[in-house]
Amino acid sequence: MRLFFITILGAVLLSNTFSPQYLIWIAPFVAFLSTAEILMFVGASSLTWMYFRYWNDLVQLAPIATGLLIARNLLLLTLLIVSTAIVVKDLYRIVKTEA
């Protein structure tokens, strides 16, 4: 399940547009994540909700709206890196025990 989560999150982060509805695609997989990963996802979802309050400022590149957007993207990128590291660690452990 974590691999599906990583694949969808990676596709969302690498796309040209990031619609808040894309977080709904990821939400079902959050149940299979660790507590720290869940907190990162909730934080990114909260930042997504918050920056819509400043949508007009975002269009004008106001610092607070731009900061919220950058923080959200960095949080999701961190989530992707942490989730990928967990998968790699688990795969390494499996390969090591079989060898």
NORCOR-V116313 format. One record per pair of residues at least 12 apart in sequence whose ideal C-beta (glycine too) atoms are under 10 Angstrom apart, sorted by the first residue. I is the first residue (numbers start at 1). J is the second residue. If there is no record, write none. Layout:
# NORCOR-V116313
((I,J) (I,J))
This chain:
# NORCOR-V116313
((1,28) (1,29) (1,31) (1,32) (1,33) (2,29) (2,32) (2,33) (2,34) (2,37) (2,83) (2,84) (2,86) (2,87) (2,90) (3,29) (3,83) (3,84) (3,87) (4,26) (4,28) (4,29) (4,32) (5,25) (5,26) (5,28) (5,29) (5,30) (5,32) (5,33) (5,37) (5,41) (5,79) (5,80) (5,83) (5,87) (6,29) (6,79) (6,80) (6,81) (6,83) (6,84) (6,86) (6,87) (7,29) (8,22) (8,25) (8,26) (8,28) (8,29) (9,22) (9,23) (9,25) (9,26) (9,29) (9,41) (9,44) (9,76) (9,77) (9,79) (9,80) (9,83) (9,84) (10,77) (10,80) (10,83) (10,84) (11,25) (12,25) (12,26) (12,76) (12,80) (13,73) (13,76) (13,77) (13,79) (13,80) (14,80) (18,48) (18,69) (18,72) (18,73) (18,76) (19,48) (20,45) (20,48) (20,49) (20,51) (20,52) (20,72) (22,48) (22,76) (23,41) (23,44) (23,45) (23,48) (23,49) (23,72) (23,76) (24,45) (26,41) (26,44) (26,45) (26,76) (26,79) (27,41) (27,45) (29,41) (29,83) (30,42) (30,45) (30,79) (33,79) (33,82) (33,83) (33,86) (34,82) (34,83) (34,86) (36,79) (36,82) (36,86) (37,78) (37,79) (37,80) (37,82) (37,83) (37,86) (38,79) (39,75) (39,79) (40,75) (40,76) (40,78) (40,79) (40,80) (40,82) (40,83) (41,75) (41,76) (41,79) (41,83) (42,75) (43,71) (43,72) (43,75) (43,76) (43,78) (43,79) (44,71) (44,72) (44,73) (44,74) (44,75) (44,76) (44,77) (44,78) (44,79) (45,72) (45,75) (45,76) (46,68) (46,72) (46,75) (47,67) (47,68) (47,69) (47,70) (47,71) (47,72) (47,73) (47,74) (47,75) (47,76) (48,68) (48,69) (48,72) (48,73) (48,75) (48,76) (49,68) (49,72) (50,64) (50,65) (50,68) (50,69) (50,71) (50,72) (51,64) (51,65) (51,66) (51,67) (51,68) (51,69) (51,70) (51,71) (51,72) (52,65) (52,68) (53,65) (53,68) (54,66) (54,67) (54,68) (54,69))
